[in-house]
C-alpha cells in the first residue's frame, strides 16, 4: 500500500488468514479496514467529495477547506486558514515554533 498523487475514494479490504504452512492458527478471525485518501496541495484547495484528508505543502500562505466528510487537516510552514465544514474534523499540528500561525474555522452547512 503506497501513497500516490491520485485522488481516490475510500478503499476497504478484508483480511482472513487460513491454511498456513508449518504453522497453526488460533480461532479464525477476519479483519476489515478502510484506507482513506490524503490530498497533498501546494495551492489553496477545497477537498473534493470522497477525499477525507488534506495536507498543505510548500511554504506559501495557502488555505484548505474540507467537505461533508470527517476531514483531517494539516497546514504547511506558513500561515494557513483551515476550514472544516460538516463532519467531525481533526486538525493536526507539528510542535515547532518556526511554523506559521494557522486559523481554524469550523462551520456546519444546512
N, C-alpha and C positions, 0 to 999 in steps of 0.2 A: 504494500500500500504506500504509494508515494504522493506527495503533494504536487499538484501541477497548476498550470495557469488557466485551465478550463473550468468555467463556472458550471457546476452541476447541482442537481437536486440531491437530497439525502440518498445515501446508499445503505441499505440494510442487508445484512447477511447472517446466516445461521451456521454454527459450527457444531458438529457432532463427531466425537472420536469413537471409532469402532474397529474391531478386528486387528489389534496390534500384533506385530511380530516380535517374539522374545520379550513380551511384556504382558501385564494384565491390567485391566481397568476395573475400577470400583463400579459403583452404581452409575448407570448411564445417565448423563445429563446433557442437555442441549443448551448452548449459549447463543443468544441473539444480540447483535449490537448494531448501532447505526453510526455511520460516518457522516459528519456534517461538513459542508464545503466552506472554505475560507477564501474570500476575495481580498487580494493584496492590491492596493491602489496608491498611485503617486499623484493623483489629482482628486479634487472634490468629487465624492461619489455617493450615490444612493444605491443601497443594496437592491438587486432585482428580486422578485418573488422566488422563493425556493432556496436562496442563499442565506445562511444564518450568521456568518462571521465576517467581520471587516477589520483588516489591519492596514493602517495608513503607513506608507513607506516614504523614504526620501527625507528632505529637510525643509520643504515648503510648508507654509501655514495653510493647510487644506482642511476640509471638513468631511465628515461622514454622517450619513443618515441611514437609519435602519428601515425595516419593513414591518409587516404584521406579525412576523415570527418572533421567537425568543432569540435575540441577537447578542453577539459578543463583539465588543468594540475594543480596539487598541489604537491609540494615536501614535504619531511619529515624534521626532525630536523637536518639532516646532509647536506653536500654539495652535491647538485644534479645537473645533466645536464638534462634539459628538451628539447626535440627536436620535434618541430612540423613539419609536412610535408604539404601536400596540405590542403586546407581548411582555414577557418578563426579561428585561435586558440586563446584561452584565458589562461592566466597564473595567478593563484591565489596565493597570499602570505599573511601570517599572520604577522602583525606588531609586531615583537618581536625580539629584538637584540640577543637573545640567540639561535636563529635558524641559520642554516648554510647559506653559500653563494651559491646561485644557478646560473647556467649558462644557458642562453636561446639561443637556436639555431633554427631559423625559416627558413625552406627551402621549395622550391617548386620543385617537380619532374616533369619530362616530358617537 
